[in-house]
Amino acid sequence: GFKVGNGVFALNNLELEHLQLNQKELGLIKPYFTTEQFTRLYAKTDNAFWLIYTDSSFKKLDTIKPYPNIKSHLDKFAKVITSDNYPYGLHRAREERFFQNEKIIVQRKCPGRPIFTYANFDTYVSATFFLIQTERANLKYLTALLNSKLIAFWLRSKGKMQGNNYQIDKEPLLEIPIA
């Protein structure tokens, strides 16, 4: 009853509209972003995808009952969903607070030079990104600093590279010497 490429948890605008969700169900729908919306410095607010954001509580079958349209949609994909939170929860859903408020979004694999993006709105992303939230530094300043040639040089020397692509992992990121 579905085609390869149909959205399961991540939906495009047409797929979302087709579900005809009620007001309660719309509370589970979050703006989902990909690398296309992120530049060095700032994030574009126009997302092309939406995420059905269900956490580990959706392992319990009773949790999905108030969301009949979402349940019906996910039931179509039951044979291909391999989430640890099967049948209705996202695989390894992170705490929502990471996606909300002011943050720096770090692309883990970057061609040519590192990409650090400032965002001050709800920005739900996949695990291919790191999210930095701190009150110890101004995040706009920190974004500019992290996008500098100096930090690119440091990450090239102390971080991981895959050819000319930066692979920004947690450890080298935490070790950047910032006063």
Protein Blocks (a to p, Z undefined) as FASTA:
>chain_A
ZZehiafklccfklmmmnopafklmmmpccdddfklpcehiacfbdfbdcddddfklmpm
klmmmmmmlmmmmmmmmmmmccfkbckbcehiacfklmgcjdddddfbdghiacddddfb
dcdddfkbccdddfkbcfklmmmmmmpmklmmmmmmmmccehjaccddfklmmmpccZZ
